[in-house]
Structure formats: structure tokens, C-alpha cells
Amino acid sequence: MEIYKFGSEILRAETQSVEDITDEIRDLLDDMIETMILAPGIGLAAPQVGHDLRMFVMNTEENQFDKIINPVVLEAEGVSTFNEGCLSFPEIFADVARPDWIKVRYLNEDGEELELERDGLWARCFQHELDHLDGRLLVDNLTQKQLRKMREELNQIENLGRQQNK
Ligand code: ZN
């Protein structure tokens, strides 16, 4: 699957909840996992591959692939800073502060509702991917100073993203 870069309109589009977890949705999640592995990355949200749906995939531990549908953060605590990357911002990494503990609810691909408490990389990645479903991108979490430093690289990516035209 093609990964849409910063500058593509789909990354800012409003997303829809997944009403029915059909075979089509499950196939899409499988394709997203394959695309994430090949990229390579540890998280990929549906808008990044051109679908305005509230779902994403993650691989924050070896051999563990999470398929996350209609996610909600119920509680969040603490704060930590981590050097984040994003497949829609090739070769850009930037420190982002986020809560370091979260309680979340989502559906898995079998339609089962899960409620989990997590910290560390899983929690970090979950929040980054959830941002994508709200049209919020890595650049939106940066300070003016951080943005100034990487302005040129960001402009280059944005031009590429605009040409992808989705
Ligand atoms: Zn991302």
C-alpha cells in the first residue's frame, strides 16, 4: 500500500468509526500490518494508507501485532518525552511529550471490546496513532523552535505529499 506523506489531504480528513468489522476491514488491517513491516515502522494508521477509518495497527514488541479499532483513551497520567518518528514524515525525528500511562478501550478484529492499562512504548505509539485518526500530526506536537530547525525538510516532504494527491 502507498503511504501518504505530510501534505496529503487524507491525513487531515475527518475519520469514521468502523461500524461493522467485515472481512474487508480485516483484510485491510492485514495489508496495513504488511505495509508497516515493510516500511519499516511500529505503527500505521488507516488515514496514512488512504482510508478515513478509525483504526490502526502497531508492532511495539517482537511478534506482537495489535489491530486497534475505534480506540478511546479513558484516562491518562504522567508525562514523558520520546524521540518520535512517523511514516508520513520520512527521516524526521523529534522529541514529543505525552502522558506515559494510559487506560484505553478499543475493539479487536474479532469485535471484542478490550480495556487495557499500558505504559512505555505501547502507550506512546497508541497515542501517536490515535492522533492520526483526529487529523493531528507529528508537526502539531512540536514547538516553534523545533519547527524552525526542520522547516526545510518539512517543506520537502510537504511538496511530495501534495503530489500524492489524496
Ligand atoms: Zn505517524
Backbone and ligand atoms as CSV (ligand in chain L), in Angstrom:
chain,resi,resn,atom,element,x,y,z
A,1,MET,N,N,0.851,-1.182,0.000
A,1,MET,CA,C,0.000,0.000,0.000
A,1,MET,C,C,0.889,1.234,0.000
A,2,GLU,N,N,0.408,2.282,-0.661
A,2,GLU,CA,C,1.145,3.543,-0.662
A,2,GLU,C,C,0.929,4.266,0.677
A,3,ILE,N,N,2.006,4.774,1.236
A,3,ILE,CA,C,1.889,5.543,2.483
A,3,ILE,C,C,1.868,7.028,2.138
A,4,TYR,N,N,0.817,7.710,2.554
A,4,TYR,CA,C,0.673,9.131,2.264
A,4,TYR,C,C,1.510,9.966,3.230
A,5,LYS,N,N,2.207,10.934,2.636
A,5,LYS,CA,C,3.120,11.784,3.398
A,5,LYS,C,C,2.436,13.088,3.815
A,6,PHE,N,N,3.078,13.745,4.772
A,6,PHE,CA,C,2.673,15.075,5.215
A,6,PHE,C,C,2.461,15.949,3.972
A,7,GLY,N,N,1.305,16.628,3.912
A,7,GLY,CA,C,0.967,17.414,2.723
A,7,GLY,C,C,-0.209,16.794,1.982
A,8,SER,N,N,-0.434,15.470,2.183
A,8,SER,CA,C,-1.592,14.791,1.576
A,8,SER,C,C,-2.843,15.152,2.376
A,9,GLU,N,N,-3.909,15.481,1.680
A,9,GLU,CA,C,-5.132,15.912,2.371
A,9,GLU,C,C,-5.751,14.829,3.243
A,10,ILE,N,N,-5.591,13.565,2.847
A,10,ILE,CA,C,-6.209,12.467,3.597
A,10,ILE,C,C,-5.746,12.452,5.070
A,11,LEU,N,N,-4.532,12.930,5.313
A,11,LEU,CA,C,-4.002,12.921,6.686
A,11,LEU,C,C,-4.728,13.908,7.594
A,12,ARG,N,N,-5.437,14.864,6.977
A,12,ARG,CA,C,-6.183,15.858,7.754
A,12,ARG,C,C,-7.689,15.610,7.700
A,13,ALA,N,N,-8.096,14.550,6.998
A,13,ALA,CA,C,-9.527,14.283,6.794
A,13,ALA,C,C,-10.199,13.803,8.080
A,14,GLU,N,N,-11.492,14.048,8.158
A,14,GLU,CA,C,-12.261,13.529,9.285
A,14,GLU,C,C,-12.415,12.020,9.104
A,15,THR,N,N,-12.332,11.262,10.194
A,15,THR,CA,C,-12.419,9.795,10.073
A,15,THR,C,C,-13.740,9.281,10.634
A,16,GLN,N,N,-14.145,8.121,10.151
A,16,GLN,CA,C,-15.406,7.492,10.563
A,16,GLN,C,C,-15.136,6.289,11.467
A,17,SER,N,N,-16.003,6.093,12.448
A,17,SER,CA,C,-15.922,4.877,13.259
A,17,SER,C,C,-16.196,3.674,12.364
A,18,VAL,N,N,-15.586,2.550,12.719
A,18,VAL,CA,C,-15.841,1.307,11.980
A,18,VAL,C,C,-17.113,0.691,12.561
A,19,GLU,N,N,-18.180,0.649,11.757
A,19,GLU,CA,C,-19.485,0.172,12.257
A,19,GLU,C,C,-19.555,-1.351,12.241
A,20,ASP,N,N,-19.037,-1.947,11.162
A,20,ASP,CA,C,-19.066,-3.403,11.003
A,20,ASP,C,C,-17.667,-3.909,10.715
A,21,ILE,N,N,-17.218,-4.872,11.519
A,21,ILE,CA,C,-15.890,-5.421,11.253
A,21,ILE,C,C,-16.052,-6.579,10.269
A,22,THR,N,N,-16.035,-6.202,9.005
A,22,THR,CA,C,-16.258,-7.161,7.915
A,22,THR,C,C,-14.928,-7.805,7.502
A,23,ASP,N,N,-15.005,-8.793,6.609
A,23,ASP,CA,C,-13.780,-9.404,6.071
A,23,ASP,C,C,-12.931,-8.355,5.361
A,24,GLU,N,N,-13.616,-7.387,4.722
A,24,GLU,CA,C,-12.919,-6.313,4.029
A,24,GLU,C,C,-12.057,-5.500,5.012
A,25,ILE,N,N,-12.625,-5.211,6.165
A,25,ILE,CA,C,-11.892,-4.468,7.209
A,25,ILE,C,C,-10.711,-5.309,7.701
A,26,ARG,N,N,-10.962,-6.614,7.935
A,26,ARG,CA,C,-9.879,-7.498,8.409
A,26,ARG,C,C,-8.759,-7.615,7.374
A,27,ASP,N,N,-9.131,-7.672,6.094
A,27,ASP,CA,C,-8.116,-7.722,5.027
A,27,ASP,C,C,-7.304,-6.426,5.005
A,28,LEU,N,N,-7.994,-5.314,5.199
A,28,LEU,CA,C,-7.322,-4.018,5.198
A,28,LEU,C,C,-6.315,-3.941,6.356
A,29,LEU,N,N,-6.724,-4.437,7.524
A,29,LEU,CA,C,-5.816,-4.445,8.684
A,29,LEU,C,C,-4.590,-5.318,8.407
A,30,ASP,N,N,-4.810,-6.475,7.751
A,30,ASP,CA,C,-3.681,-7.352,7.395
A,30,ASP,C,C,-2.733,-6.643,6.421
A,31,ASP,N,N,-3.311,-5.957,5.432
A,31,ASP,CA,C,-2.484,-5.217,4.459
A,31,ASP,C,C,-1.703,-4.104,5.149
A,32,MET,N,N,-2.339,-3.469,6.139
A,32,MET,CA,C,-1.668,-2.395,6.876
A,32,MET,C,C,-0.484,-2.944,7.673
A,33,ILE,N,N,-0.664,-4.131,8.251
A,33,ILE,CA,C,0.435,-4.740,9.013
A,33,ILE,C,C,1.608,-5.042,8.082
A,34,GLU,N,N,1.289,-5.593,6.920
A,34,GLU,CA,C,2.336,-5.905,5.936
A,34,GLU,C,C,3.076,-4.625,5.516
A,35,THR,N,N,2.320,-3.573,5.258
A,35,THR,CA,C,2.903,-2.288,4.838
A,35,THR,C,C,3.775,-1.703,5.945
A,36,MET,N,N,3.306,-1.816,7.192
A,36,MET,CA,C,4.062,-1.312,8.343
A,36,MET,C,C,5.389,-2.064,8.489
A,37,ILE,N,N,5.353,-3.382,8.321
A,37,ILE,CA,C,6.566,-4.188,8.451
A,37,ILE,C,C,7.572,-3.821,7.360
A,38,LEU,N,N,7.069,-3.682,6.136
A,38,LEU,CA,C,7.948,-3.380,5.005
A,38,LEU,C,C,8.559,-1.989,5.083
A,39,ALA,N,N,7.829,-1.050,5.721
A,39,ALA,CA,C,8.230,0.369,5.685
A,39,ALA,C,C,9.682,0.641,6.094
A,40,PRO,N,N,10.224,0.201,7.236
A,40,PRO,CA,C,9.556,-0.445,8.353
A,40,PRO,C,C,9.150,0.587,9.395
A,41,GLY,N,N,8.089,0.236,10.144
A,41,GLY,CA,C,7.641,1.112,11.222
A,41,GLY,C,C,7.001,0.290,12.322
A,42,ILE,N,N,6.624,0.955,13.428
A,42,ILE,CA,C,5.999,0.239,14.553
A,42,ILE,C,C,4.525,0.611,14.721
A,43,GLY,N,N,4.050,1.507,13.850
A,43,GLY,CA,C,2.638,1.874,13.910
A,43,GLY,C,C,2.206,2.460,12.579
A,44,LEU,N,N,0.938,2.209,12.212
A,44,LEU,CA,C,0.416,2.746,10.954
A,44,LEU,C,C,-1.104,2.915,11.110
A,45,ALA,N,N,-1.567,4.127,10.802
A,45,ALA,CA,C,-2.996,4.423,10.952
A,45,ALA,C,C,-3.668,4.430,9.577
A,46,ALA,N,N,-4.965,4.085,9.550
A,46,ALA,CA,C,-5.699,3.958,8.286
A,46,ALA,C,C,-5.577,5.189,7.373
A,47,PRO,N,N,-5.669,6.425,7.905
A,47,PRO,CA,C,-5.538,7.577,7.001
A,47,PRO,C,C,-4.197,7.611,6.262
A,48,GLN,N,N,-3.165,7.045,6.879
A,48,GLN,CA,C,-1.837,7.046,6.249
A,48,GLN,C,C,-1.776,6.180,4.995
A,49,VAL,N,N,-2.749,5.267,4.855
A,49,VAL,CA,C,-2.810,4.452,3.641
A,49,VAL,C,C,-4.086,4.759,2.855
A,50,GLY,N,N,-4.659,5.950,3.117
A,50,GLY,CA,C,-5.736,6.444,2.275
A,50,GLY,C,C,-7.149,6.089,2.693
A,51,HIS,N,N,-7.347,5.615,3.931
A,51,HIS,CA,C,-8.688,5.245,4.390
A,51,HIS,C,C,-9.106,6.099,5.588
A,52,ASP,N,N,-10.280,6.727,5.483
A,52,ASP,CA,C,-10.721,7.623,6.561
A,52,ASP,C,C,-11.484,6.852,7.636
A,53,LEU,N,N,-10.816,5.847,8.200
A,53,LEU,CA,C,-11.442,4.977,9.203
A,53,LEU,C,C,-10.687,5.068,10.521
A,54,ARG,N,N,-11.434,4.881,11.637
A,54,ARG,CA,C,-10.807,4.985,12.953
A,54,ARG,C,C,-10.199,3.635,13.352
A,55,MET,N,N,-9.074,3.333,12.764
A,55,MET,CA,C,-8.349,2.113,13.138
A,55,MET,C,C,-6.865,2.238,12.786
A,56,PHE,N,N,-6.056,1.481,13.524
A,56,PHE,CA,C,-4.618,1.480,13.267
A,56,PHE,C,C,-4.001,0.153,13.694
A,57,VAL,N,N,-2.759,-0.051,13.290
A,57,VAL,CA,C,-2.027,-1.268,13.679
A,57,VAL,C,C,-0.720,-0.859,14.360
A,58,MET,N,N,-0.226,-1.729,15.231
A,58,MET,CA,C,1.022,-1.459,15.951
A,58,MET,C,C,1.846,-2.738,16.084
A,59,ASN,N,N,3.159,-2.550,16.180
A,59,ASN,CA,C,4.083,-3.657,16.421
A,59,ASN,C,C,5.188,-3.124,17.335
A,60,THR,N,N,4.852,-2.969,18.620
A,60,THR,CA,C,5.798,-2.368,19.561
A,60,THR,C,C,6.643,-3.410,20.291
A,61,GLU,N,N,6.275,-4.681,20.137
A,61,GLU,CA,C,7.087,-5.766,20.695
A,61,GLU,C,C,7.233,-6.822,19.620
A,62,GLU,N,N,8.367,-7.514,19.677
A,62,GLU,CA,C,8.624,-8.523,18.666
A,62,GLU,C,C,7.460,-9.527,18.591
A,63,ASN,N,N,7.026,-9.795,17.382
A,63,ASN,CA,C,5.952,-10.773,17.135
A,63,ASN,C,C,4.611,-10.439,17.769
A,64,GLN,N,N,4.434,-9.188,18.186
A,64,GLN,CA,C,3.119,-8.799,18.694
A,64,GLN,C,C,2.521,-7.733,17.784
A,65,PHE,N,N,1.425,-8.100,17.141
A,65,PHE,CA,C,0.778,-7.186,16.205
A,65,PHE,C,C,-0.605,-6.835,16.723
A,66,ASP,N,N,-0.804,-5.564,17.025
A,66,ASP,CA,C,-2.092,-5.117,17.545
A,66,ASP,C,C,-2.913,-4.503,16.422
A,67,LYS,N,N,-4.179,-4.924,16.356
A,67,LYS,CA,C,-5.125,-4.327,15.407
A,67,LYS,C,C,-6.156,-3.591,16.259
A,68,ILE,N,N,-6.154,-2.284,16.152
A,68,ILE,CA,C,-6.901,-1.425,17.071
A,68,ILE,C,C,-8.022,-0.709,16.308
A,69,ILE,N,N,-9.256,-0.967,16.733
A,69,ILE,CA,C,-10.421,-0.392,16.037
A,69,ILE,C,C,-11.226,0.489,17.004
A,70,ASN,N,N,-11.646,1.653,16.536
A,70,ASN,CA,C,-12.440,2.613,17.328
A,70,ASN,C,C,-11.851,2.883,18.718
A,71,PRO,N,N,-10.589,3.284,18.787
A,71,PRO,CA,C,-9.928,3.466,20.083
A,71,PRO,C,C,-10.383,4.724,20.824
A,72,VAL,N,N,-10.357,4.612,22.164
A,72,VAL,CA,C,-10.652,5.750,23.046
A,72,VAL,C,C,-9.668,5.715,24.203
A,73,VAL,N,N,-9.140,6.878,24.577
A,73,VAL,CA,C,-8.343,6.976,25.805
A,73,VAL,C,C,-9.287,7.363,26.929
A,74,LEU,N,N,-9.357,6.514,27.962
A,74,LEU,CA,C,-10.274,6.752,29.081
A,74,LEU,C,C,-9.605,7.570,30.178
A,75,GLU,N,N,-8.320,7.288,30.413
A,75,GLU,CA,C,-7.566,8.009,31.438
A,75,GLU,C,C,-6.120,8.111,30.986
A,76,ALA,N,N,-5.445,9.178,31.423
A,76,ALA,CA,C,-4.029,9.349,31.100
A,76,ALA,C,C,-3.336,10.022,32.277
A,77,GLU,N,N,-2.106,9.565,32.550
A,77,GLU,CA,C,-1.361,10.150,33.672
A,77,GLU,C,C,0.116,10.274,33.357
A,78,GLY,N,N,0.779,11.174,34.095
A,78,GLY,CA,C,2.223,11.344,33.986
A,78,GLY,C,C,2.614,12.021,32.692
A,79,VAL,N,N,3.910,12.171,32.514
A,79,VAL,CA,C,4.393,12.730,31.259
A,79,VAL,C,C,5.799,12.204,31.002
A,80,SER,N,N,6.089,11.907,29.732
A,80,SER,CA,C,7.450,11.539,29.352
A,80,SER,C,C,7.710,12.076,27.955
A,81,THR,N,N,8.999,12.206,27.642
A,81,THR,CA,C,9.394,12.721,26.335
A,81,THR,C,C,10.119,11.625,25.579
A,82,PHE,N,N,9.802,11.495,24.304
A,82,PHE,CA,C,10.381,10.423,23.489
A,82,PHE,C,C,10.619,10.961,22.088
A,83,ASN,N,N,11.692,10.493,21.466
A,83,ASN,CA,C,12.041,10.926,20.110
A,83,ASN,C,C,11.180,10.152,19.116
A,84,GLU,N,N,10.107,10.794,18.652
A,84,GLU,CA,C,9.145,10.108,17.790
A,84,GLU,C,C,9.454,10.273,16.306
A,85,GLY,N,N,9.128,9.244,15.564
A,85,GLY,CA,C,9.170,9.307,14.114
A,85,GLY,C,C,7.775,9.015,13.591
A,86,CYS,N,N,7.598,9.091,12.275
A,86,CYS,CA,C,6.287,8.842,11.684
A,86,CYS,C,C,6.494,8.473,10.216
A,87,LEU,N,N,5.800,7.440,9.736
A,87,LEU,CA,C,5.985,7.009,8.354
A,87,LEU,C,C,5.508,8.064,7.345
A,88,SER,N,N,4.732,9.035,7.801
A,88,SER,CA,C,4.304,10.123,6.909
A,88,SER,C,C,5.290,11.296,6.920
A,89,PHE,N,N,6.344,11.161,7.752
A,89,PHE,CA,C,7.410,12.167,7.830
A,89,PHE,C,C,8.764,11.471,7.739
A,90,PRO,N,N,9.119,10.945,6.537
A,90,PRO,CA,C,10.351,10.160,6.416
A,90,PRO,C,C,11.570,10.912,6.937
A,91,GLU,N,N,12.336,10.217,7.758
A,91,GLU,CA,C,13.620,10.711,8.284
A,91,GLU,C,C,13.519,11.900,9.228
A,92,ILE,N,N,12.301,12.205,9.682
A,92,ILE,CA,C,12.142,13.260,10.691
A,92,ILE,C,C,11.938,12.584,12.051
A,93,PHE,N,N,12.693,13.050,13.036
A,93,PHE,CA,C,12.504,12.570,14.408
A,93,PHE,C,C,12.487,13.781,15.319
A,94,ALA,N,N,11.596,13.778,16.299
A,94,ALA,CA,C,11.508,14.936,17.181
A,94,ALA,C,C,10.981,14.524,18.547
A,95,ASP,N,N,11.505,15.182,19.582
A,95,ASP,CA,C,11.045,14.900,20.946
A,95,ASP,C,C,9.613,15.401,21.126
A,96,VAL,N,N,8.759,14.502,21.621
A,96,VAL,CA,C,7.365,14.851,21.877
A,96,VAL,C,C,7.019,14.403,23.300
A,97,ALA,N,N,6.403,15.312,24.059
A,97,ALA,CA,C,5.969,14.993,25.423
A,97,ALA,C,C,4.530,14.496,25.392
A,98,ARG,N,N,4.285,13.383,26.094
A,98,ARG,CA,C,2.924,12.815,26.183
A,98,ARG,C,C,2.755,12.148,27.543
A,99,PRO,N,N,1.496,11.918,27.950
A,99,PRO,CA,C,1.274,11.103,29.147
A,99,PRO,C,C,2.005,9.766,28.993
A,100,ASP,N,N,2.554,9.235,30.087
A,100,ASP,CA,C,3.288,7.972,29.948
A,100,ASP,C,C,2.489,6.754,30.406
A,101,TRP,N,N,1.270,6.999,30.883
A,101,TRP,CA,C,0.382,5.885,31.258
A,101,TRP,C,C,-1.001,6.196,30.723
A,102,ILE,N,N,-1.628,5.193,30.123
A,102,ILE,CA,C,-2.989,5.405,29.610
A,102,ILE,C,C,-3.870,4.186,29.895
A,103,LYS,N,N,-5.153,4.474,30.045
A,103,LYS,CA,C,-6.161,3.416,30.103
A,103,LYS,C,C,-6.998,3.602,28.844
A,104,VAL,N,N,-7.123,2.541,28.070
A,104,VAL,CA,C,-7.783,2.670,26.765
A,104,VAL,C,C,-8.867,1.608,26.557
A,105,ARG,N,N,-9.726,1.899,25.603
A,105,ARG,CA,C,-10.753,0.934,25.204
A,105,ARG,C,C,-10.772,0.900,23.674
A,106,TYR,N,N,-10.877,-0.302,23.120
A,106,TYR,CA,C,-10.976,-0.432,21.658
A,106,TYR,C,C,-11.553,-1.802,21.314
A,107,LEU,N,N,-11.815,-2.001,20.042
A,107,LEU,CA,C,-12.265,-3.308,19.566
A,107,LEU,C,C,-11.109,-3.983,18.845
A,108,ASN,N,N,-10.991,-5.306,19.014
A,108,ASN,CA,C,-10.009,-6.029,18.208
A,108,ASN,C,C,-10.699,-6.513,16.923
A,109,GLU,N,N,-9.965,-7.240,16.097
A,109,GLU,CA,C,-10.531,-7.609,14.781
A,109,GLU,C,C,-11.680,-8.615,14.890
A,110,ASP,N,N,-11.847,-9.223,16.075
A,110,ASP,CA,C,-12.980,-10.125,16.277
A,110,ASP,C,C,-14.186,-9.386,16.856
A,111,GLY,N,N,-14.042,-8.070,17.011
A,111,GLY,CA,C,-15.148,-7.272,17.532
A,111,GLY,C,C,-15.255,-7.312,19.044
A,112,GLU,N,N,-14.242,-7.896,19.695
A,112,GLU,CA,C,-14.255,-7.943,21.164
A,112,GLU,C,C,-13.782,-6.605,21.720
A,113,GLU,N,N,-14.504,-6.119,22.753
A,113,GLU,CA,C,-14.113,-4.856,23.376
A,113,GLU,C,C,-13.059,-5.122,24.448
A,114,LEU,N,N,-11.925,-4.431,24.313
A,114,LEU,CA,C,-10.837,-4.605,25.269
A,114,LEU,C,C,-10.635,-3.318,26.042
A,115,GLU,N,N,-10.329,-3.456,27.333
A,115,GLU,CA,C,-9.994,-2.296,28.148
A,115,GLU,C,C,-8.658,-2.610,28.809
A,116,LEU,N,N,-7.647,-1.783,28.507
A,116,LEU,CA,C,-6.283,-2.079,28.953
A,116,LEU,C,C,-5.623,-0.874,29.586
A,117,GLU,N,N,-4.681,-1.137,30.506
A,117,GLU,CA,C,-3.833,-0.078,31.062
A,117,GLU,C,C,-2.414,-0.378,30.622
A,118,ARG,N,N,-1.760,0.620,30.013
A,118,ARG,CA,C,-0.429,0.395,29.457
A,118,ARG,C,C,0.462,1.617,29.650
A,119,ASP,N,N,1.788,1.353,29.708
A,119,ASP,CA,C,2.746,2.459,29.673
A,119,ASP,C,C,3.828,2.119,28.646
A,120,GLY,N,N,4.917,2.884,28.659
A,120,GLY,CA,C,6.030,2.588,27.764
A,120,GLY,C,C,5.699,2.799,26.300
A,121,LEU,N,N,6.418,2.047,25.442
A,121,LEU,CA,C,6.329,2.249,24.001
A,121,LEU,C,C,4.923,1.997,23.452
A,122,TRP,N,N,4.228,1.015,24.003
A,122,TRP,CA,C,2.860,0.701,23.551
A,122,TRP,C,C,1.961,1.925,23.734
A,123,ALA,N,N,2.049,2.531,24.926
A,123,ALA,CA,C,1.221,3.712,25.227
A,123,ALA,C,C,1.611,4.893,24.347
A,124,ARG,N,N,2.894,5.042,24.132
A,124,ARG,CA,C,3.421,6.118,23.277
A,124,ARG,C,C,2.876,5.986,21.857
A,125,CYS,N,N,3.030,4.782,21.313
A,125,CYS,CA,C,2.617,4.516,19.936
A,125,CYS,C,C,1.099,4.654,19.792
A,126,PHE,N,N,0.352,4.144,20.765
A,126,PHE,CA,C,-1.117,4.220,20.741
A,126,PHE,C,C,-1.568,5.678,20.612
A,127,GLN,N,N,-0.949,6.552,21.395
A,127,GLN,CA,C,-1.352,7.972,21.383
A,127,GLN,C,C,-0.979,8.636,20.057
A,128,HIS,N,N,0.191,8.276,19.513
A,128,HIS,CA,C,0.614,8.830,18.224
A,128,HIS,C,C,-0.373,8.420,17.120
A,129,GLU,N,N,-0.742,7.137,17.121
A,129,GLU,CA,C,-1.651,6.637,16.070
A,129,GLU,C,C,-3.057,7.212,16.241
A,130,LEU,N,N,-3.486,7.350,17.494
A,130,LEU,CA,C,-4.809,7.932,17.747
A,130,LEU,C,C,-4.847,9.378,17.246
A,131,ASP,N,N,-3.761,10.099,17.404
A,131,ASP,CA,C,-3.665,11.464,16.852
A,131,ASP,C,C,-3.993,11.463,15.360
A,132,HIS,N,N,-3.457,10.471,14.631
A,132,HIS,CA,C,-3.714,10.393,13.186
A,132,HIS,C,C,-5.212,10.333,12.885
A,133,LEU,N,N,-5.970,9.629,13.742
A,133,LEU,CA,C,-7.411,9.477,13.492
A,133,LEU,C,C,-8.146,10.790,13.713
A,134,ASP,N,N,-7.505,11.704,14.431
A,134,ASP,CA,C,-8.082,13.034,14.660
A,134,ASP,C,C,-7.422,14.085,13.771
A,135,GLY,N,N,-6.687,13.623,12.749
A,135,GLY,CA,C,-6.041,14.548,11.810
A,135,GLY,C,C,-4.888,15.317,12.422
A,136,ARG,N,N,-4.415,14.832,13.569
A,136,ARG,CA,C,-3.326,15.512,14.254
A,136,ARG,C,C,-2.007,14.810,13.908
A,137,LEU,N,N,-1.015,15.589,13.496
A,137,LEU,CA,C,0.238,15.020,13.001
A,137,LEU,C,C,1.422,15.415,13.874
A,138,LEU,N,N,2.524,14.730,13.636
A,138,LEU,CA,C,3.757,14.974,14.401
A,138,LEU,C,C,4.082,16.469,14.518
A,139,VAL,N,N,3.984,17.200,13.418
A,139,VAL,CA,C,4.318,18.639,13.448
A,139,VAL,C,C,3.438,19.433,14.410
A,140,ASP,N,N,2.210,18.957,14.624
A,140,ASP,CA,C,1.292,19.689,15.507
A,140,ASP,C,C,1.702,19.576,16.971
A,141,ASN,N,N,2.584,18.625,17.265
A,141,ASN,CA,C,3.026,18.421,18.649
A,141,ASN,C,C,4.388,19.058,18.917
A,142,LEU,N,N,4.912,19.818,17.953
A,142,LEU,CA,C,6.249,20.394,18.109
A,142,LEU,C,C,6.192,21.867,18.492
A,143,THR,N,N,7.269,22.319,19.113
A,143,THR,CA,C,7.365,23.741,19.483
A,143,THR,C,C,7.802,24.540,18.254
A,144,GLN,N,N,7.624,25.849,18.321
A,144,GLN,CA,C,8.057,26.723,17.227
A,144,GLN,C,C,9.551,26.554,16.962
A,145,LYS,N,N,10.302,26.377,18.043
A,145,LYS,CA,C,11.754,26.230,17.909
A,145,LYS,C,C,12.093,24.941,17.146
A,146,GLN,N,N,11.441,23.846,17.513
A,146,GLN,CA,C,11.662,22.570,16.812
A,146,GLN,C,C,11.292,22.707,15.332
A,147,LEU,N,N,10.166,23.372,15.070
A,147,LEU,CA,C,9.690,23.525,13.690
A,147,LEU,C,C,10.670,24.341,12.843
A,148,ARG,N,N,11.221,25.406,13.457
A,148,ARG,CA,C,12.170,26.242,12.712
A,148,ARG,C,C,13.368,25.430,12.252
A,149,LYS,N,N,13.861,24.572,13.150
A,149,LYS,CA,C,15.049,23.763,12.846
A,149,LYS,C,C,14.841,22.813,11.673
A,150,MET,N,N,13.630,22.321,11.510
A,150,MET,CA,C,13.411,21.307,10.467
A,150,MET,C,C,12.503,21.822,9.353
A,151,ARG,N,N,12.370,23.133,9.250
A,151,ARG,CA,C,11.475,23.744,8.266
A,151,ARG,C,C,11.744,23.257,6.844
A,152,GLU,N,N,13.040,23.231,6.461
A,152,GLU,CA,C,13.384,22.864,5.089
A,152,GLU,C,C,12.986,21.419,4.765
A,153,GLU,N,N,13.337,20.512,5.681
A,153,GLU,CA,C,12.991,19.097,5.474
A,153,GLU,C,C,11.474,18.931,5.409
A,154,LEU,N,N,10.756,19.648,6.288
A,154,LEU,CA,C,9.299,19.539,6.312
A,154,LEU,C,C,8.689,20.049,5.009
A,155,ASN,N,N,9.234,21.136,4.494
A,155,ASN,CA,C,8.726,21.675,3.230
A,155,ASN,C,C,8.904,20.677,2.095
A,156,GLN,N,N,10.038,19.981,2.103
A,156,GLN,CA,C,10.301,18.985,1.053
A,156,GLN,C,C,9.282,17.854,1.113
A,157,ILE,N,N,9.033,17.377,2.337
A,157,ILE,CA,C,8.063,16.280,2.494
A,157,ILE,C,C,6.673,16.758,2.085
A,158,GLU,N,N,6.332,17.972,2.500
A,158,GLU,CA,C,5.007,18.521,2.208
A,158,GLU,C,C,4.769,18.626,0.698
A,159,ASN,N,N,5.796,18.986,-0.039
A,159,ASN,CA,C,5.676,19.057,-1.503
A,159,ASN,C,C,5.412,17.665,-2.091
A,160,LEU,N,N,6.121,16.672,-1.582
A,160,LEU,CA,C,5.906,15.297,-2.050
A,160,LEU,C,C,4.482,14.832,-1.713
A,161,GLY,N,N,4.078,15.137,-0.478
A,161,GLY,CA,C,2.752,14.730,-0.021
A,161,GLY,C,C,1.643,15.338,-0.872
A,162,ARG,N,N,1.812,16.618,-1.238
A,162,ARG,CA,C,0.800,17.286,-2.065
A,162,ARG,C,C,0.679,16.611,-3.423
A,163,GLN,N,N,1.833,16.128,-3.946
A,163,GLN,CA,C,1.812,15.480,-5.259
A,163,GLN,C,C,1.112,14.123,-5.212
A,164,GLN,N,N,1.040,13.528,-4.033
A,164,GLN,CA,C,0.355,12.230,-3.941
A,164,GLN,C,C,-1.141,12.409,-4.149
A,165,ASN,N,N,-1.616,13.628,-3.908
A,165,ASN,CA,C,-2.963,13.999,-4.306
A,165,ASN,C,C,-4.064,13.095,-3.745
A,166,LYS,N,N,-4.044,12.862,-2.444
A,166,LYS,CA,C,-5.174,12.133,-1.837
A,166,LYS,C,C,-5.543,12.801,-0.532
L,1,ZN,ZN,ZN,2.519,8.777,12.395
